[in-house]
Amino acid sequence: MAETRRRLRSSTVVLGGMGVLAAALSACGSDPDRRCVDRDSYDYINGYKIVADKNCSSGSSTSGKGRKKTGKTQSTDADWYYDADVSGGYADHGTFSRSEAVDRGGFGCSGSGSGGG
């Protein structure tokens, strides 16, 4: 009977450890948080103005660089801005580089953990 209990305990440890490993690996593969911003709208206090996602390209690995018409005479230099602090329709302290945002890491990921800007 004692031998059966030991097996159950060791199985629980192995399964629990595999769950932690799976969570760590999936955290590295996830896309970073992104916002579509107007690159020409930077404000020293607020950051970049967030615009509609349709102004940026739909691909997660490529940016929407280039001007797109948003009105009769206005155009937006929109691009994806990753891992930013968002407040009041503005995003700041992020990066335009998706690979840099992924390299910042998280639980179980390699990376320096340094901020961007």
HUTA-V236973 format. One line per field, one symbol per residue. ss: DSSP state (~ for helix, > for strand, _ for the rest). burial: b if it has 16 or more other ideal C-beta (glycine too) atoms within 10 Angstrom, else e. A space follows every 10 residues. Layout:
ss: ???
burial: ???
This chain:
ss: _~~~~~~~~~ ~~~~~~~~~~ ~~~~~~~~~_ ___>>>>>>> >>>___>>>> __~~~_____ ______>>>_ ____>>>>>> >>__>>>__> >>__>__~~~ ~~~_______ _______
burial: eeeeeeeeee eeeeeeeeee eeeeeeeeee ebebbbbbbe beeeeebbbb beeebbbeee eebbeeebee eeeeebbbbb bbbbebeeeb bbebbbebeb bbbbeeeebe eeeeebe
